[in-house]
């Protein structure tokens, strides 16, 4: 993400955008969080490396989708960046540049909020429940991490015990 990055509304499920409507304050808050995330990422800190609002992890998730498409459509933008191999010199597996599923899985493992990608997946069956607990206007607030298993608990398929 860079400072001029804007996130088109099509990244979000329409049900999110219906709740947000034409709220310019929400759009401006997203823009400001993109700047914060961009600055932190350039300094080597990702949203799951520190406590933060849900919107930060949602924005990184949206950027992952965009980055993959950008790399496929315009590889020349990335020519100056050395390509990473999927295996290091010691034979240990690393996430390579083409391993988008692995990158997404790793991000999912590291996130504080289990629901980070639900608003970004069109038609996700748990979106209504997530939105009932966390309206998009609250995504910028400090919060307790939902943690692993949140979506299973929300769906009633995991019982704490």
Residue, then its C-alpha position, 0 to 999 in steps of 0.5 A: x500500500x502506498x499513500x495514494x492507495x485507495x480501496x475501491x468499494x468492490x473489495x467489500x461484500x455489498x452488505x458492508x457497503x450498504x451499512x456504510x452507505x455514502x458516509x464520507x467520514x468512514x471512507x476518510x477513516x479508511x484512507x487514514x488507516x491505509x496511510x498508517x498501515x503503509x508507513x508501518x509496513x515500510x518500517x517492517x511492522x504489519x498489523x498483526x505485529x501490534x494491537x490495532x483496530x479490525x480495519x487494519x487487518x481487513x485492509x491488509x487482506x484487501x491489499x493481498x488480493x490487489x497485490x496478486x492481481x497487480x503482480x500478474x497484470x503488471x509484473x514490470x512494477x516489481x522488476x526492481x524487487x528481487x524474487x524470493x525463492x520458496x526454499x532457503x539455502x538450508x532447505x527450509x520452506x519459505x513462502x515464495x512470491x507465487x505462493x499466494x495461498x500460503x501467504x494468506x494462510x500465514x496472515x490468517x495464522x498471525x492475525x488477532x481477528x479471526x474474521x479479517x477476511x469475512x467482509x472481503x469474501x462475497x456472500x460469506x455466510x457468517x457476514x451477517x453475524x460478524x456485522x451484528x457484532x461489529x458494525x463497520x463504523x466500529x472497525x476503527x475502535x480499539x478492541x479485544x482480539x477475537x482470536x482463533x476459533x471466533x468464526x467457529x464459535x460464531x457459527x456454533x460449531x466450536x464450544x469453549x470448554 
